[in-house]
């Protein structure tokens, strides 16, 4: 199977997955405590008003009918309207999703910049104080929760030293590299710890392989052996882990965006859950699912580039 056929097959596999996700999202949102009609009416709540709002929202219909209406709207690209913000959900997602995607990509970039050189250095200096120090520092990243790291970075580098903003985004996309550095670092530090440990173990395994010993015996320069033979093969499993971790980063953005007051979809999700805004919760969950599925697809394609054996299935 060539790469294009593989890509088409993977895209077709995403369709039933998305349908199952739609069913789960619809069911789980209905299990949220509270009534959205009560949240909308506030102090004006009466039984007659609640019944009227439920009828307007279609919440008085049987669940199968509600899902059928929801499914048809999603197929048409209509995710409904926010009952609290009085805006189309697609517009809300279109306005805020780029911010979250930028933050996630920024965090992934910082994680790779931290993890790859440290993993190589730790593997090459195995058993030395350098190796022990690197592993100890990244062990801290695995031990501390993201919200705690976010609060510490915000307090020290934002409030006390005033090197970075304490929240919000920049006036231009380019300025977000500065404004979102602390939240991206708090997300990326945990991911870097995972990637470093995985890549270090893979490098140590590849260094003892026969083809690396043969390359050294041929007199190939150590730098070429490291880049062409060791790193390329060691990165195969790490790329897969990187793709899986990106999904975790998007989940961590929900907390980080709240701590740093970033107007992304993570913060919007928190507000929608507390406001019982069904349409927004459903739309954002579907958007998260689609983005993560696309990331997994790109990860699989990158895997075929690093490992030519996967091009034929």
C-alpha positions, -999 to +999 in steps of 0.1 A: +000+000+000+015+034-010+014+064+012-016+080-005-037+048-002-026+045+035-037+081+041-071+075+025-076+044+046-067+062+078-091+090+069-119+065+063-112+049+097-117+083+113-154+085+102-168+057+125-146+069+153-161+104+150-197+090+150-189+070+182-175+102+198-206+121+188-228+095+206-206+096+237-204+134+238-242+137+234-248+111+262-222+125+287-233+161+283-268+150+293-254+136+325-241+170+336-259+181+368-284+209+366-308+222+340-296+247+313-330+263+313-325+272+350-291+286+343-305+308+315-334+321+336-316+328+368-338+346+393-367+345+369-371+308+371-406+294+372-420+261+360-437+277+331-405+295+320-384+264+324-409+244+302-408+272+276-370+274+274-367+235+272-391+236+243-371+263+226-339+243+230-355+210+221-347+195+255-383+184+259-380+159+230-370+122+235-333+116+236-332+098+203-349+127+186-325+151+203-295+131+191-309+130+155-313+168+155-277+172+169-263+147+144-279+165+114-267+199+126-231+186+130-231+171+095-242+205+081-215+223+102-240+238+126-230+232+162-258+253+176-258+285+196-244+293+230-272+298+254-251+320+276-230+340+251-258+342+224-233+334+196-229+305+172-207+278+186-188+275+153-179+312+156-167+308+192-146+279+182-132+297+152-122+327+173-106+308+202-093+275+188-063+291+170-051+304+204-052+270+219-036+254+189-008+279+190-003+273+227-002+236+222+022+238+193+044+262+212+044+239+242+053+209+220+081+229+204+096+238+238+092+202+250+112+189+219+139+216+223+143+206+260+140+168+256+160+159+225+194+174+234+191+164+270+181+128+261+212+126+238+235+140+264+221+118+291+225+087+270+260+095+259+270+103+295+252+073+310+261+067+347+278+100+352+268+129+374+255+147+342+232+118+335+220+117+371+214+155+372+194+155+339+172+126+350+166+142+385+156+176+369+131+160+345+118+137+373+106+169+390+086+176+358+069+142+361+061+147+397+046+182+397+011+188+384+007+213+355-014+237+376+013+239+403+041+246+378+019+272+361+012+290+394+049+290+404+060+303+370+033+330+371+043+340+406+081+341+401+086+352+365+054+371+361+044+388+394+078+391+411+104+395+384+080+409+359+099+393+330+067+380+313+030+390+314+009+375+341-019+366+316-037+373+284-024+372+248-004+396+227-018+422+203-002+404+173+004+367+165+041+372+166+040+388+201+023+356+214+057+339+215+065+363+243+030+365+260+024+328+260+060+317+269+052+309+306+020+289+299+037+270+271+067+263+293+044+250+321+027+226+296+059+217+278+080+208+309+058+178+318+058+166+282+096+171+279+101+149+309+082+121+293+099+125+259+134+127+275+130+094+294+116+076+263+142+089+239+171+082+263+160+046+267+156+042+229+191+057+223+207+034+248+190+004+231+201+015+196+237+022+206+241-015+214+226-027+181+247-046+155+242-020+127+256+008+149+286-014+158+291-021+121+289+016+112+316+023+138+338-005+125+335+010+090+352+042+103+321+065+100+325+096+120+308+094+154+286+124+147+272+108+115+267+075+134+247+094+160+225+114+136+220+090+107+218+057+126+211+062+163+188+092+164+167+083+133+159+048+147+155+060+183+131+087+173+105+062+159+089+053+192+094+089+205+074+104+176+045+081+184+047+092+221+049+128+210+017+125+191+000+109+221+013+136+244+000+164+221-035+152+231-026+155+267-013+190+261-046+201+248-063+186+279-038+205+301-045+237+282-079+237+300-062+243+333-033+265+320-056+288+301-077+293+333-046+301+354-031+326+328-065+340+318-059+330+281-091+333+260-087+299+243-111+270+240-099+255+273-111+284+293-143+285+272-149+248+281-146+255+318-171+284+316-195+263+295-195+234+319-203+257+349-229+275+328-246+242+316-241+254+281-248+221+263-241+233+227-207+248+236-196+217+256-206+194+227-190+216+200-157+220+219-155+183+227-160+174+190-135+200+180-109+186+205-116+151+191-112+161+155-079+180+162-065+150+181-075+126+154-057+148+128-026+149+151-026+111+153-029+109+115+001+132+111+020+111+136+013+080+116+025+097+084+057+109+102+062+073+114+062+061+078+089+086+069+111+076+098+105+039+093+103+029+056+091-006+065+057+008+074+051+021+039+039-013+028+011-028+049 
